[in-house]
Amino acid sequence: MGFEERRQFPRFPCRFPASAEGPRGPVRGHCTDLSVGGLFIEGITLSKDSLTTVKIEFPSGPVSFQAQVRRVITEGNKGTGLQFMRLEPQQLVVLQRFAKS
């Protein structure tokens, strides 16, 4: 039995510097896939179900989001999958611009 894809929004590959607030301050990695519903940050691990502030360094400038940790990968390409919480209209515009093929 394999992993069942349950995402509402498709994610698209990208490579933007990103950081998230961890228990001891900001941790840095790279956003490697993105959608209007969430993202994956490679190189960091956070506690599952925790809430955090994520900052993505888009070419047009940094944007911060509130997100909840949904998946944590600790082996191989370690990282954290996050789901965006409430999005403001201007945040959605940026996501729609960069979360496309």
N, C-alpha and C positions, 0 to 999 in steps of 0.2 A: 504494500500500500504506500503510495507516494504522497508528497506534500500537495494538499489541495489549495489552489489559488482562490482566495476569498476577498480580494480587494475590490472595492467598488469602482475605483479609478485606476486606469493603467498607469504604470510608472515608466519613465523614460530615462535612459542613461544620461549621465552628466558627470562633471568633475568640478565642483565648486568647493573652496575651503569652507569649513563649517565648524561651529563650536556649540557646546551645550553646557548648561550649568550642572555640574556634578556636586556630590556632597562636600567636596573640598575645593570648590571653585570651578572655573571653566576648564573643559577638556576639549581638545581640538582633533579634528579629523577631516575627512572629505565627504561631501554629499555625492554619492555615486548613482543614485536614482531618485527621481522626484515625480510627484503628481500633485494634483490639487487636494489630495486627501492625506498625503504623508510623504516620508522620505526615508532613505537609509543612509546613515553616516558610518562610513568605514573607518576603523581605527580606534573607536571608543566603545566602551560597554557601560551601560547604566542599569540600574535596578529595574526589572520588569514591573510595569504598571505605574512607575513613578512619573510625576509631572515635572517638566523642565522648560526652560526657555532655550530655544534653538536660534542661532544666528547663522544665516547663509550669506556668504560673500558673493553676490551676483555681480556680473560685469557692470551692471548699472548702479551698484552700490549695495551695502549690507541691508538685510531685512531680518527682523526678529519675529519669531512665532512662539506661541504656547503650544506644547505638544505633550503627548503621553507615550511612554515607551510601551510598545506592543510585542517586540521580539528582540531577543538578545542572542547573538552568535559569538561564542567564545573560542572557537577553533577555526583554523584556516583564515579566511578573510573576516576576522572578527569585526563586529560592528553592532549597531543598534538600529532597529526599525521603529519609526515613530509615526504616530497619527496626529495630524494637526487638530487642535481644539478650535475654538471660535476664530474664524478668519474675518478680518476687516476687508472692506471692498478693495482698498489699495493693495493689500497683501494678495488677494485673489487675482488681481490684474497681473502682478509680477509672476505669480505661479503659472498662470495661463500662458504667459509669454515664454517662460523657460521650460515648462513641462509639456513639451510637444516634440514630435519626431522631426 
